[in-house]
Amino acid sequence: MIAAQHTEIASMVHNGGSADVTIDIGRDFSQTPGGRYVAHGPFSGEAFRRELLVDAMERAIQNDFVVRVILDTVKRSYLSSFLDEAFAGLVRDEGMSKADVQAHLSLVATQPRFLKYKALAEKYLQEA
Amino acid sequence: MRKLSERERRRNIYRARKGNRSSKPASQVVTVFSSTGAEQVLAPLRTVGPPQNFCIRTNTTETLAFLNQLRRKLLNPPLSGTRMLASRARERGRPAPRWIGPYISFENIRRIDPTTALVLAAEYDRARTLLRANTSNVSRLFVVDAHRWHDDVFTTLYDVGFFDLLDIANTSPVQSDADKRTLRFRSGDRNDLVAIDELLDELEAMFEDVGLNADDACFELNGALGEAMENCVRCAYPDGVALAFRHIGRWWMTGALDRRERRMKVAIFDQGVSIPGSLKDWRFYESFSNRFLRMLGVAPDLSQPMFDGEVIRLAIEESATSTYMEKHGKGLGHIKAFVDLCASGRLTIISRNGYYEYEKGQEPVVRSLDVNIGGTLIEWDVTV
C-alpha cells in the first residue's frame, strides 16, 4: 500500500514516459530516513529502494529517462548504511548493471551540508 | 547426658568460634520508595553503594565495579518482605515493620554524570523488564532514602527518568534554566531515527533556550548516533550467543547540555556482546586481523579481553580507511568522524573491557580495563 502510494507520488512528476522522474526523499519517503534493513527499523535504505527506487529505475532504464533523487529535503544527515543499501543495493541486490544505474540515476543536493552525502552515495554506487 | 550428634557438635563449635557477635544484624529505619509508595522499613546498616565520583569516564574502574555488583544484585534480588517480628510487635503494640536486606544506597554519591546515569537506568530497566515476568517481584525494585541524596545526583537521576523507570513517579522533565540539563532517556530495540530526531530536537530546543545554536552539531550527530544504533541493532544481540547476564535486546540513549561550557553530551548504551565480541563476523575481519598482527605482532584472539582497547582502535581505523566497503562496517568510522566536524570534542567508547578515547586533533588513547562494562557505551562530548 505504502509502496503504491509512493510510486504514485513519484509518478506525478513523470511526464509522458520520456521526461525525468523526481523522487524527493524528504517529501515522498521520510524526513528521518533510517538505517540499512527493513528488519532493523523504519524508513530504511532497503525500504526506500524497494518501495520507490526500483520501479522508477526499471522504467527509466527501459524508457531511457533519468530518475532524479533529491537528497537535501530531509531534516538531518544520512546514515551511510541507508545510502549504501538504497543506491549501491540497486546493483548488488536488484541485479541492475552499474552502468545503467549510473546513466539513469541522478542524485541531487544543493545545500552545502548535503553535498558530502551525495558524494558518499555516488562512491558507494561506484564501489558496488 | 545425651550424646551430641555430629551436626549439633559442629553447630556448637561454629557458635563458639563466632563468639559474642550478635546474631542479629545492626538495623536502622529507612524510607523505601517503590511502585507501591513510600514506606518505612527496617534495614541493616550494611549497604552497597557506588563511589562518590560515580562517573564511568573519570572514575572508570570503581564505577564499573559497582555496576557489575549492582547488575548481580538487581537480577538476583535479596529477600525482602514482611516478617512478623513477634517480640517487636508485642513491645510496641503494632504490626511489625517490613524489612529489607543489605540495600543499594545512593546517599554517598557526590557526583554523577548523565552518561553514567544512563547506564544505571539501563540496568534498572533490564531488571524491571525481567522481573516483571514474575508479578510478585514487581515491587522488589526500589530506592532508599532518596530525600537524603545529594541535590545534583537527585536532579540528574530525576531528569534522566530514573524514577519513572521504577514506577515511583510519573515525572515530567524539569523546565529549568540550570547550567546543566539532562534529557530523559529513550530506549528501543530497532534502528529508530525518529527517536534520534526527537532527542536532537529536544537538545536543540534546550540550546535555543539559552541562546545557543546547536543546529549544525545536531545535523551531523544524527548520522553518528544512527550508525551507533544501527551497529547495536544489527550486532549487539546475536542469536545463540549466551551473555553473562540475560539481556532484553535494547539500546538506551540520552543527551545533556552544559551551558557554561557550551558543551553537548550524547550517549548510547547497549548490554550486548560488545565490539570485540562481535568482530569475528565482521566483513573486514581479515584485513582487521592483518592490521592487528602488523601493529601488535600477534594475531588477535577476540576471546581474550586483554587487547580490547586496541581492538576497538584498530576496528575504527579499519572502518574509516577500508576501500572495500561492501555492506557492513562503515559505521565505526562515521561515529568517530563526527568529532572532527565539531569545534572541539571527544569520543569515548567503552566496550567489554576496552576503553577508547579520541580527542579531536590528538592520537586516540586506548587501554584495557580489569572490569567489563557489560556491553558497549559510546559517548560524544562536543563543543557547540
Chai-1 contact restraints between the chains, C-beta under 6 A:
chainA,res_idxA,chainB,res_idxB,connection_type,confidence,min_distance_angstrom,max_distance_angstrom,comment,restraint_id
A,T32,B,L193,contact,1.0,0.0,6.0,A-B,restraint_1
A,T32,B,V194,contact,1.0,0.0,6.0,A-B,restraint_2
A,T32,B,D197,contact,1.0,0.0,6.0,A-B,restraint_3
A,G34,B,N191,contact,1.0,0.0,6.0,A-B,restraint_4
A,G34,B,L193,contact,1.0,0.0,6.0,A-B,restraint_5
A,G35,B,N191,contact,1.0,0.0,6.0,A-B,restraint_6
A,G35,B,E230,contact,1.0,0.0,6.0,A-B,restraint_7
A,H40,B,N191,contact,1.0,0.0,6.0,A-B,restraint_8
A,H40,B,V233,contact,1.0,0.0,6.0,A-B,restraint_9
A,G41,B,R190,contact,1.0,0.0,6.0,A-B,restraint_10
A,G41,B,N191,contact,1.0,0.0,6.0,A-B,restraint_11
A,G41,B,D192,contact,1.0,0.0,6.0,A-B,restraint_12
A,R76,B,F219,contact,1.0,0.0,6.0,A-B,restraint_13
A,R76,B,N222,contact,1.0,0.0,6.0,A-B,restraint_14
A,S77,B,F219,contact,1.0,0.0,6.0,A-B,restraint_15
A,S77,B,E220,contact,1.0,0.0,6.0,A-B,restraint_16
A,S77,B,N222,contact,1.0,0.0,6.0,A-B,restraint_17
A,S77,B,G223,contact,1.0,0.0,6.0,A-B,restraint_18
A,L79,B,G223,contact,1.0,0.0,6.0,A-B,restraint_19
A,L79,B,G226,contact,1.0,0.0,6.0,A-B,restraint_20
A,L79,B,E227,contact,1.0,0.0,6.0,A-B,restraint_21
A,S80,B,K330,contact,1.0,0.0,6.0,A-B,restraint_22
A,S80,B,H334,contact,1.0,0.0,6.0,A-B,restraint_23
A,S81,B,E230,contact,1.0,0.0,6.0,A-B,restraint_24
A,E127,B,M325,contact,1.0,0.0,6.0,A-B,restraint_25
